[in-house]
Amino acid sequence: MNLRNRRHLSIAGALALVVAAGVYVSVDQRDRQAEIAARSREVMPFDLETTTHRFAKSPSGGVQSVTSDDPGDSTQVTLIREHLTEETARFSRGDYGDPASIHGAEMPGLDRLRRGHEAIDVRYAELPTGAQITYRTTDASLITALHAWFDAQVTDHGRHAEHG
Protein backbone atom coordinates (compact mmCIF):
# COMPACT_ATOMS: atom_id res chain seq x y z
CA MET A 1 0.00 0.00 0.00
CA ASN A 2 1.48 3.35 -0.97
CA LEU A 3 1.62 6.49 1.15
CA ARG A 4 -1.29 8.13 -0.66
CA ASN A 5 -3.62 5.18 0.01
CA ARG A 6 -2.59 5.17 3.68
CA ARG A 7 -3.49 8.84 3.99
CA HIS A 8 -6.91 8.21 2.45
CA LEU A 9 -7.48 5.35 4.89
CA SER A 10 -6.40 7.54 7.80
CA ILE A 11 -8.74 10.33 6.73
CA ALA A 12 -11.57 7.86 6.17
CA GLY A 13 -10.91 6.34 9.60
CA ALA A 14 -10.93 9.74 11.26
CA LEU A 15 -14.20 10.64 9.54
CA ALA A 16 -15.74 7.34 10.62
CA LEU A 17 -14.81 8.11 14.24
CA VAL A 18 -16.35 11.57 14.01
CA VAL A 19 -19.55 10.17 12.51
CA ALA A 20 -19.70 7.39 15.11
CA ALA A 21 -19.20 9.90 17.93
CA GLY A 22 -21.96 12.08 16.51
CA VAL A 23 -24.36 9.15 16.37
CA TYR A 24 -23.47 8.22 19.95
CA VAL A 25 -24.16 11.76 21.16
CA SER A 26 -27.52 11.91 19.38
CA VAL A 27 -28.55 8.50 20.78
CA ASP A 28 -27.45 9.64 24.25
CA GLN A 29 -29.39 12.90 23.84
CA ARG A 30 -32.52 11.04 22.72
CA ASP A 31 -32.26 8.79 25.77
CA ARG A 32 -31.93 11.85 28.01
CA GLN A 33 -34.94 13.51 26.37
CA ALA A 34 -37.05 10.37 26.81
CA GLU A 35 -36.05 10.26 30.49
CA ILE A 36 -36.93 13.96 30.89
CA ALA A 37 -40.31 13.43 29.19
CA ALA A 38 -41.10 10.57 31.59
CA ARG A 39 -40.16 12.66 34.63
CA SER A 40 -42.08 15.65 33.26
CA ARG A 41 -45.28 13.61 33.13
CA GLU A 42 -44.96 13.07 36.88
CA VAL A 43 -44.68 16.83 37.58
CA MET A 44 -46.61 18.62 34.84
CA PRO A 45 -50.34 17.88 34.56
CA PHE A 46 -50.68 18.87 30.90
CA ASP A 47 -49.87 16.67 27.90
CA LEU A 48 -46.35 17.24 26.55
CA GLU A 49 -47.39 15.86 23.18
CA THR A 50 -50.05 18.54 22.64
CA THR A 51 -48.29 21.55 24.18
CA THR A 52 -45.13 23.55 23.54
CA HIS A 53 -42.68 25.13 25.99
CA ARG A 54 -40.92 28.30 24.81
CA PHE A 55 -37.97 29.98 26.47
CA ALA A 56 -37.22 33.51 25.31
CA LYS A 57 -34.13 35.18 26.79
CA SER A 58 -34.12 38.91 27.39
CA PRO A 59 -31.48 41.36 28.60
CA SER A 60 -33.14 41.37 32.05
CA GLY A 61 -33.98 37.64 32.28
CA GLY A 62 -36.56 35.99 30.09
CA VAL A 63 -40.01 34.59 29.50
CA GLN A 64 -41.03 30.96 29.82
CA SER A 65 -44.33 30.07 28.20
CA VAL A 66 -46.38 26.94 27.72
CA THR A 67 -49.16 26.89 25.16
CA SER A 68 -51.60 24.34 23.83
CA ASP A 69 -50.89 23.37 20.23
CA ASP A 70 -54.67 23.27 19.71
CA PRO A 71 -56.22 26.63 20.62
CA GLY A 72 -59.56 24.91 21.22
CA ASP A 73 -58.20 22.43 23.79
CA SER A 74 -59.55 24.14 26.90
CA THR A 75 -58.49 21.22 29.12
CA GLN A 76 -54.81 21.69 28.25
CA VAL A 77 -55.07 25.48 28.58
CA THR A 78 -56.57 25.12 32.07
CA LEU A 79 -53.91 22.59 33.16
CA ILE A 80 -51.12 24.83 31.84
CA ARG A 81 -52.47 27.86 33.69
CA GLU A 82 -52.91 25.98 36.97
CA HIS A 83 -49.40 24.55 36.81
CA LEU A 84 -47.66 27.80 35.88
CA THR A 85 -49.58 29.67 38.59
CA GLU A 86 -48.22 27.19 41.15
CA GLU A 87 -44.71 27.30 39.70
CA THR A 88 -44.66 31.10 39.83
CA ALA A 89 -45.44 31.02 43.55
CA ARG A 90 -42.77 28.36 44.16
CA PHE A 91 -40.07 30.11 42.12
CA SER A 92 -40.80 33.38 43.94
CA ARG A 93 -39.95 31.55 47.19
CA GLY A 94 -36.80 30.00 45.73
CA ASP A 95 -38.41 26.57 45.41
CA TYR A 96 -37.10 25.06 42.18
CA GLY A 97 -37.88 21.51 43.30
CA ASP A 98 -40.00 20.65 40.26
CA PRO A 99 -37.30 21.48 37.70
CA ALA A 100 -34.74 19.69 39.86
CA SER A 101 -36.90 16.56 39.98
CA ILE A 102 -37.24 16.61 36.20
CA HIS A 103 -33.77 17.72 35.09
CA GLY A 104 -31.62 16.84 38.10
CA ALA A 105 -30.23 18.88 40.97
CA GLU A 106 -27.17 19.83 38.92
CA MET A 107 -29.20 21.52 36.19
CA PRO A 108 -27.33 24.57 34.86
CA GLY A 109 -28.35 27.79 36.63
CA LEU A 110 -30.62 26.11 39.15
CA ASP A 111 -28.54 26.53 42.28
CA ARG A 112 -27.88 30.21 41.55
CA LEU A 113 -31.60 30.83 40.96
CA ARG A 114 -32.45 29.23 44.29
CA ARG A 115 -29.89 31.28 46.17
CA GLY A 116 -30.78 34.54 44.43
CA HIS A 117 -34.54 34.20 44.21
CA GLU A 118 -35.19 37.36 46.25
CA ALA A 119 -33.53 39.44 43.51
CA ILE A 120 -35.72 38.00 40.74
CA ASP A 121 -39.15 39.43 39.95
CA VAL A 122 -41.22 36.40 38.88
CA ARG A 123 -44.63 37.14 37.33
CA TYR A 124 -47.41 35.03 35.91
CA ALA A 125 -49.61 36.03 32.97
CA GLU A 126 -52.25 34.23 30.97
CA LEU A 127 -51.94 33.80 27.22
CA PRO A 128 -54.86 32.98 24.90
CA THR A 129 -53.74 29.33 24.67
CA GLY A 130 -51.76 28.92 27.91
CA ALA A 131 -49.64 31.01 30.24
CA GLN A 132 -46.21 32.47 30.80
CA ILE A 133 -43.78 33.30 33.57
CA THR A 134 -41.61 36.39 33.20
CA TYR A 135 -38.31 36.60 35.10
CA ARG A 136 -36.65 40.00 35.63
CA THR A 137 -33.55 40.96 37.54
CA THR A 138 -30.74 43.50 37.45
CA ASP A 139 -28.21 40.98 38.79
CA ALA A 140 -25.95 39.92 35.91
CA SER A 141 -25.13 36.57 37.51
CA LEU A 142 -28.83 35.76 37.82
CA ILE A 143 -29.46 36.74 34.19
CA THR A 144 -26.65 34.36 33.20
CA ALA A 145 -28.17 31.64 35.40
CA LEU A 146 -31.64 32.16 33.87
CA HIS A 147 -30.22 31.93 30.36
CA ALA A 148 -28.29 28.74 31.22
CA TRP A 149 -31.43 27.31 32.81
CA PHE A 150 -33.48 28.16 29.69
CA ASP A 151 -30.88 26.55 27.40
CA ALA A 152 -30.82 23.38 29.50
CA GLN A 153 -34.61 23.12 29.37
CA VAL A 154 -34.73 23.50 25.59
CA THR A 155 -32.03 20.85 25.18
CA ASP A 156 -33.59 18.45 27.68
CA HIS A 157 -37.17 18.80 26.44
CA GLY A 158 -36.19 18.32 22.79
CA ARG A 159 -39.20 18.46 20.49
CA HIS A 160 -41.42 19.64 23.35
CA ALA A 161 -39.57 22.97 23.72
CA GLU A 162 -38.02 25.74 21.68
CA HIS A 163 -36.20 29.04 21.99
CA GLY A 164 -38.12 32.25 21.45
LOBAFI-247570 format. One record per residue: x, y, z of N, C-alpha, C in turn. Coordinates in steps of 0.02 Angstrom, whole numbers, plus 50000, padded with zeros to 5 digits. Layout:
! residues N
XYZXYZXYZ
...
! end
This chain:
! residues 164
500434994150000500005000050000500455006250000
500325010849955500745016849951500525022150001
500925027150008500815032450058500145036050046
499985037249983499365040749967498755036649990
498755030149979498195025950000498145025850077
498715025850111498705025850184498395032250211
498555037850178498265044250199497505044150192
497275041450134496555041050123496215036650175
496535031150193496265026750245496255030250312
496785034150326496805037750390496255043050393
496165046650339495635051650336494955048350342
494855042950305494225039350308494095036650379
494615034250411494545031750480494365037250528
494685043050520494535048750563493815051050553
493595051250491492905053250477492405048250507
492565041850502492135036750531492075037650607
492625039350640492595040550712492165046650729
492235051850689491835057950700491095056350691
490925052750638490235050850626489975046450682
490365041450702490155037050756490045040850820
490485045550836490405049550897489775053750893
489635056450834489025060450825488395056350835
488395050250810487825045750819487745044050892
488295042750927488265041150998487965046951037
488185053051022487925058851058487175059551045
486955058650983486245059550969485835054051002
486085047951004485725042551039485695044151114
486255046351142486285048251213485785053951227
485765058851183485315064551192484585062251188
484435057751141483745055251136483545051451199
484015047551226483875043951288483735048951345
484135054251349484035059251401483355062651393
483175064351331482535067651319481945063051336
482005056651323481475051851341481415051451417
481985051551451481975051351524481655057751552
481825063451523481545069851545480785069951532
480565067351475479855067251460479485062951511
479775057251530479455052951579479405056351647
479935059651668479925063351732479435069151729
479405072551671478965078251663478235076351673
478065070451650477365068151657477175067151729
477665066151773477525065451844477425072151879
477685077551848477665084251879477155088851845
477135088551779476705093151742476045089651724
475475092751739474835089451728474605089551655
474885093851614474665094351545475045089351502
474795088251441475065083351395475645086451355
476245083651364476825086251327476755085551252
476385080551231476305079351159475855084451125
475455088051163474985092751132475105099951155
475685101151185475865107851209476575109351189
476755115751193477435117751177477695122551230
478305121151254478665125651299479085130351256
479105136751274479545141551240479945145251293
480575146451278481015149951324481345155651285
481135161751300481395167651265481835171651313
482475172051298482935175951339482835183351326
482965187351377482945194651369483545197551407
483695203851395484265206851430484175207051506
483555206651531483435206951603483215200151632
483225194851591483015188251614482715184251558
482045183751558481725180051504481005178251519
480695175051470480005173051475479955165651457
479635161951501479495154851491478745154251478
478555151251423477835150351410477685143151393
477075141251407476815134751386476145136151354
476045133451294475425134451258475175127851230
474515127451223474205121751191474305122351116
474485116851084474565116951011473885117550976
473355115751011472675116350985472325121951025
472205127650995471895133251031471215131451061
470885126451035470225124551061470245119451117
470845117251136470905112151189470905115651258
470295117051282470235120751345470495116851405
470495110251401470765106151456471505107451464
471875107251409472595108551413472745115651435
472375120451410472475127451429472375128251504
471855125251531471725125651603472285122451643
472505116451623473045112951658473695116951656
473845120051599474445124151592474405130051641
473845133451642473765139351685473815137551758
473505132151778473555129951848474275128451868
474615124751825475305122851840475775128851843
475725133251794476175139051794476015143951850
475385144351871475215148451930475575145751991
475555139152000475895135952057476655136852053
476925135951993477655136551985477885143751999
477495148551978477675155551991477735156752066
477265154352105477285155152177477895151552206
478035145552183478615141852208479275145452191
479345147352127479965150552106480085157052144
479545160652158479605166952197479885165752267
479775159652293480025157752360480715154352355
480965153552295481605150052287481535142552283
480925140052275480795132852271480815130752197
481375127952177481455125352109481465117752110
481085114852157481065107652165480785103952105
480285106752072480005103252013480515102751957
480845108251937481355107451885481915102751906
482105102951969482635098451993482415091151988
481785089852003481555082851999481505080451927
481415084951881481385083151810482085082751780
482475087951790483115088651754483725086651796
483635085951861484195084251905484415090351944
484685089052003484895094452048485465098552021
485845095751975486425099151946486255103051882
485615104051869485405107651810485735114451807
486015116451749486335122951743485895128651766
486175133051807485835139051831485395138051892
485195131951906484695130651957484915132752027
485505130952047485735132752114485765140252123
486015143752073486065151152077485375154252082
484895151552045484205154152048483905153152117
484025147452147483775146152215484065151252264
484725152052261485065156452309484895163752298
484735165652236484615172752222483895174552209
483435170152228482735171052211482445177752233
482695180452288482415186852313482565192752266
483055191852222483245197252176482925196252107
482485191352101482145190052037481405191552044
481145195852001480435197251997480125191851952
479695187651981479395182051944478645183451939
478395183951876477695185751867477335181051818
476735179551835476305175151795475845179451752
475695177051692475205180251649474875174851605
474235175751593473885171151549473995173151476
474015168151434474035169051361473395165951333
473195167751272472575164951245472555157251245
473125154051236473135146651234473585143551288
473705147351341474125144651395474305150051445
474945150151463475185155051512475935156051505
476185161051541476905162451540477135164751608
477785163851619478115166551678478665171051653
478675177251678479205182051660479675182751719
480325182351705480845183051755481235189351739
481295193851790481685200051781482145201051841
482745203251825483225204851877483745209751848
484085213251893484635217551872485305214351889
485295208551920485905204951940486165200951880
486745202851855487025199651795487135192151805
487325190051865487445182951876486785178951874
486245182151894485585178851891485325178651819
485465183851781485275183751710485645178051675
486285177351689486675171851660486395165051681
486205164551745485915158251770485245156751736
484825161851728484185160851694484295158551622
484765161651588484895159751518485165152551514
485605150651559485865143751561485295138851576
484865140751622484285136651640483815135751581
483685141151545483265140851485483575136151433
484225137051420484565132851370484525125451389
484625123951452484595116951475483895114151465
483385118151477482695115651468482545114151395
482765118651351482645117551280482995111151257
483615110351277483985104351259483665098051287
483495098151351483215092251384482515090451359
482105095451343481425094051322481375092351248
481905093551210481915091651139481335094551100
480955090151069480405092351025479825095551062
479835095251128479295098251167479445105451187
480035108051166480225114951186480605118251130
480625124851134480995128751084481195135451113
481695138451081481905145251100481405150151069
481335155851102480945161251073480225161551090
! end
